[in-house]
């Protein structure tokens, strides 16, 4: 499945040129898109679907929810997931699992 048309998206919050440029600036500064780090080739992974036209059922959406982490924190990330099966909103939850949550001591 493909996402929402890029030309359409350029006029909408979450997909404007300014937002995309700002996001690129964070990545260029050394931050990491944690989901993309685990799934560099995955397509059709979205976190938002418009309510119009049955977009979610057709999986026509955008990935506009992220965990962007520092390289130092990325070393402790065990998983970064999109919970697309969780319904109740036009967005779905995303999850970041740390290998050693704060406060837990290693043996």
N, C-alpha and C positions, 0 to 999 in steps of 0.2 A: 504494500500500500504506500501511497505517496502522501506527503504532507500538504498543507494548505498552500496554494499557489503563492510563490514568492512575490510576484507583482502585487497581488491582493494584499499580502501581509505588510508590505512597505508602508501602507497607510494606517496601520493599526498598532496600538501600544503592544509592546513585547516583540516587535519585529521591525521597528523603524531603523533607518540607517544609523542614527545617533546611538541607539541602544546596541546595535551590532558592533559598531566601532568601539564603544566603551567596553563591551565584553571582550573584544579582541585585545584591548589595552591591558585588561587584567591578565589575560593569558600570556601576553608578551612580557608582563612584569614578573612572571614566574609562578603564577597561580595555575592550578590544574582543574579542569572539568573532570571530576571524579568518575562520573558515569562513562564518559568517553575513554578514560584511561583503562577501564575494565572491558569496555565493549567498543573498540575503535572502528569496527566495520559494521556494527549493528544498524539496520535501517528500520523505519517504521516504529521507532521508540518515541512515543509522544507523552506529554504530561498535561496537555490541554486540547480539548475538542470543543468547537462551538456547538451550542445546542441546536443550531439550524441544520436542516437537511440530513439528519441522522449521521453526522460526522463521526461520532464515537463508534457507532456500529460498523461504519465503513473504515475506521481507523484513519481518518483524514484529520490530522492535527498538527500541533507544533510541540516541540520540546522547549518550554520556556521556564521550567523550574529546575534549578541546579543546586548542587553542592560544589562550590568552587573553593578549593582548599590550597593552603600553602604547601610547598614541596616538603617542608618538615612534617606537617600533619599527614600528607599523602602517604608517607612511609608507614603510618599506623592505620590506614584505612583498609579494612578487611573486605568490605562490600559496599557498592553503591547501586541501588536498585530503583526501578520505577514500578510502582504497584498499580498497574493499569487496570487490574480486575476490581479494584476498590471503587465503588460507585458512590454517588451522592452529591457530586459537584461537576462543574465543567473541567476541573483539574483533578488529577489523581495524586495521592501521596507519593513522595519520594523518600528513600531511606538511606542513611549513611551509617554503617556499622564500623566501629573502631575496634581494632584488634585488642587493645588494652585500655578499656574505659577508665577515665579518671578515677583515682581513688583505689583501684585494684593493684595490688602489688604482685610483681612477677615472682615466681618461686626460684 
